[in-house]
Amino acid sequence: MPKRGKKYLEAAKAIDRNAFYDPTEALEIVKKMSSAKFDETVEVAVRLGVNPKHADQQVRGAVVLPNGTGKTVKVLVFAKGDKAKEAEEAGADFVGAEDMIQKIQSENWFGFDVAIATPDIMGQVGRLGRVLGPKGLMPNPKVGTVTFDVAKAVQDVKAGKIEYRVDKAGIVHAPIGKVSFADDKLMENFTALLDALIKAKPTAAKGTYVRSVTVSSTMGPGVRINAQKAAGAVAQ
């Protein structure tokens, strides 16, 4: 088990590790416990009642957080002609086709956070699967990053679109903003994420779907949330 720092241990003493808090209260506690010299990211971990080993119980998608993530996201768009021009006008940081594919292959370049591609060029982009896949950078139609509507895709990402995917343990980890965000802004982002996860519930999932919810800052301890109360509030 990793050795915890003094600030982390002091923050952990300020919360009841056996308690389950309301979402609003939990987010307030996370903000108060933040002690890093940088603007920490507020992260959510949601354990779902699914078995990721089964294809019909995978939970994956994307959601646009209403108040963004607080992070400047660099976007690469694989496109040609008019679609390349659309991407540039929409604010894409890098736009290209064979030239960008070559740059990644020959220079091992990954100076971007999200990659978007038009369907007609995916045959070529597919060659990058081995290098982009493990980094979570491969364009995917399931999360809206393979599309001819590149302008909207770029704008959504810049506005705060995040991808989520259940891991092998059945947990979804996702950022919902920074500790500098106002309480109501963080709560709106939290609600948007949880709502998206609930709507993405696989039909094959049985029993309790939202098993546990924990929020934390980058350097801080986790604060547990009353999962069923949070899920119930979102569903209303």
Order of alpha helices (4+ residues) and beta strands (2+ residues): alpha-alpha-beta-beta-beta-alpha-beta-alpha-beta-alpha-alpha-alpha-beta-beta-alpha-beta-beta-alpha
